[in-house]
Amino acid sequence: MKKIFVLCACALMASFFIGCGTDEDFVRGLPKIASFDPQKYMGTWYEVARFQHSFEKDVIRTTANYTLRADGTIDVVNAGVDVNDTSKKKEARAVAHLVKGDIPGYLRVSFFRPFYGDYRIIALDEKNYQYALVTSSSRDYLWILSRTKSMEPALYSSLVETARKAGLDVTKLYLVPQE
């Protein structure tokens, strides 16, 4: 069953990457973080909120775990449980690499090679790496991540406002149950 989930997740992610066109005006208007330290970003992040998509449908207690490899690429493991049966764990694995250039926190992620998608960190606690706001080069994807299972309401509201100002439809945000 786990293999079927991984294959389905890979197929869905591939279709996401193929169908995910770049909205150049949107991308130009995205906020940029000042700096990005991949080592500090490694570890476990909890999804506080996200835009719902078929590859995460009915998945709660969602985490993303990042591990830096010696070659500079990053192993990504997204995990969660089925909302209807929390004994059913779901997991998808990917590899990511930093995009060279003048955009800190810009990665390309592949759950199904050779297809890659954008991973753009548009807000980040650059001192302590306790929260992140992530989107792609389209208006269809958004994640609010935290090192803890919950987030202070004022911080959450601030990140939502950053996303709204960036042109994302924040009414589509789904609060991810972590308990």
ZADO-234697 format. One line per field, with one value per residue (C-alpha): y, x, z; residue number from 1. Coordinates in nm, 3 decimals. Example, Ala and Ser with C-alpha at 12.3 -4.5 7.8 and 13.67 -1.06 7.14 Angstrom:
<atoms>
Y = [-0.450;-0.106]
X = [1.230;1.367]
Z = [0.780;0.714]
k = [1;2]
</atoms>
This chain:
<atoms>
Y = [0.000;0.238;0.179;0.256;0.585;0.681;0.597;0.791;1.086;1.080;1.066;1.350;1.559;1.496;1.622;1.923;2.007;1.960;2.162;2.429;2.713;3.018;3.341;3.587;3.892;3.693;3.567;3.918;4.044;3.774;3.893;3.782;3.682;3.851;3.535;3.160;2.912;2.559;2.404;2.601;2.504;2.132;1.926;1.888;2.147;2.119;2.230;2.486;2.570;2.495;2.516;2.181;1.958;1.603;1.482;1.600;1.541;1.382;1.399;1.555;1.585;1.672;1.732;1.801;1.681;1.814;1.656;1.812;1.567;1.593;1.694;1.994;1.845;1.801;1.492;1.575;1.348;1.467;1.262;1.257;1.034;0.963;1.179;0.883;0.630;0.782;0.443;0.478;0.669;0.843;0.946;1.095;1.138;1.392;1.553;1.927;2.156;2.524;2.740;2.946;3.316;3.617;3.464;3.325;3.037;2.934;2.558;2.309;1.993;1.662;1.390;1.222;1.277;1.431;1.670;1.956;2.223;2.556;2.592;2.960;3.072;3.418;3.474;3.321;3.369;3.434;3.446;3.132;2.948;2.890;2.970;2.983;3.082;2.883;2.909;2.819;3.008;2.983;3.110;2.754;2.647;2.783;2.636;2.796;2.599;2.606;2.419;2.367;2.215;2.548;2.913;3.233;3.392;3.725;3.554;3.343;3.655;3.833;3.545;3.528;3.900;3.857;3.587;3.803;4.099;3.863;3.789;3.455;3.375;3.322;3.226;2.885;2.822;2.501;2.481;2.144;1.951;1.850;1.670]
X = [0.000;0.284;0.441;0.111;0.085;0.440;0.379;0.052;0.216;0.498;0.258;0.051;0.359;0.479;0.149;0.179;0.522;0.422;0.106;0.256;0.329;0.522;0.330;0.614;0.434;0.350;0.709;0.856;0.629;0.718;0.893;1.254;1.422;1.755;1.957;1.924;2.138;2.054;2.207;1.974;1.672;1.737;1.525;1.154;0.891;0.519;0.259;0.049;-0.157;-0.155;-0.353;-0.528;-0.425;-0.498;-0.153;-0.223;-0.597;-0.709;-0.356;-0.314;-0.029;0.181;0.554;0.838;1.184;1.492;1.838;2.142;2.355;2.731;2.689;2.472;2.141;1.862;1.659;1.293;1.050;0.690;0.484;0.145;-0.145;-0.479;-0.752;-0.994;-0.753;-0.464;-0.292;-0.224;0.097;0.161;0.500;0.651;1.024;1.197;1.529;1.588;1.869;1.934;1.901;2.213;2.155;2.025;1.713;1.790;1.564;1.481;1.496;1.386;1.223;1.159;0.930;0.939;1.249;1.313;1.031;1.112;0.896;0.971;0.999;1.025;1.065;0.908;0.917;1.152;1.265;1.619;1.762;1.621;1.458;1.134;0.883;0.869;0.621;0.665;0.505;0.595;0.609;0.231;-0.047;-0.165;0.064;0.124;0.253;0.296;0.561;0.672;0.922;0.640;0.295;0.123;0.197;0.119;-0.193;-0.016;0.267;0.020;-0.180;0.138;0.238;-0.112;-0.094;0.246;0.095;-0.208;0.012;0.212;-0.105;-0.206;-0.571;-0.541;-0.909;-0.794;-0.574;-0.649;-0.538;-0.366;-0.463;-0.143;-0.299]
Z = [0.000;0.085;-0.257;-0.428;-0.238;-0.333;-0.699;-0.701;-0.526;-0.780;-1.073;-0.931;-0.862;-1.218;-1.353;-1.120;-1.254;-1.617;-1.578;-1.359;-1.596;-1.492;-1.441;-1.508;-1.361;-1.048;-1.012;-1.056;-0.777;-0.526;-0.211;-0.177;0.144;0.216;0.270;0.292;0.483;0.365;0.677;0.906;0.693;0.737;0.973;1.032;0.944;1.021;0.770;0.954;0.645;0.273;-0.046;-0.087;-0.380;-0.479;-0.370;-0.013;-0.002;0.323;0.467;0.812;1.064;0.764;0.795;0.558;0.652;0.473;0.485;0.319;0.122;0.086;-0.281;-0.184;-0.293;-0.041;0.042;0.101;0.284;0.309;0.552;0.715;0.804;0.641;0.794;0.785;0.936;1.129;1.146;0.770;0.719;0.389;0.259;-0.055;-0.122;-0.341;-0.413;-0.430;-0.533;-0.481;-0.790;-0.846;-0.889;-0.703;-0.546;-0.198;-0.097;-0.453;-0.501;-0.765;-0.627;-0.800;-0.670;-1.008;-1.217;-1.461;-1.370;-1.134;-0.977;-0.817;-0.441;-0.354;0.005;0.014;0.391;0.644;1.000;0.879;1.230;1.392;1.099;1.290;1.012;0.633;0.365;0.045;-0.299;-0.657;-0.985;-1.011;-0.788;-0.721;-0.437;-0.090;0.235;0.576;0.765;1.126;1.342;1.588;1.539;1.594;1.529;1.715;1.560;1.495;1.306;1.108;1.016;0.908;0.680;0.534;0.462;0.293;0.072;-0.007;-0.105;-0.328;-0.524;-0.371;-0.297;0.078;0.104;-0.025;0.280;0.468;0.832;0.870;1.185;1.365;1.662]
k = [1;2;3;4;5;6;7;8;9;10;11;12;13;14;15;16;17;18;19;20;21;22;23;24;25;26;27;28;29;30;31;32;33;34;35;36;37;38;39;40;41;42;43;44;45;46;47;48;49;50;51;52;53;54;55;56;57;58;59;60;61;62;63;64;65;66;67;68;69;70;71;72;73;74;75;76;77;78;79;80;81;82;83;84;85;86;87;88;89;90;91;92;93;94;95;96;97;98;99;100;101;102;103;104;105;106;107;108;109;110;111;112;113;114;115;116;117;118;119;120;121;122;123;124;125;126;127;128;129;130;131;132;133;134;135;136;137;138;139;140;141;142;143;144;145;146;147;148;149;150;151;152;153;154;155;156;157;158;159;160;161;162;163;164;165;166;167;168;169;170;171;172;173;174;175;176;177;178;179]
</atoms>
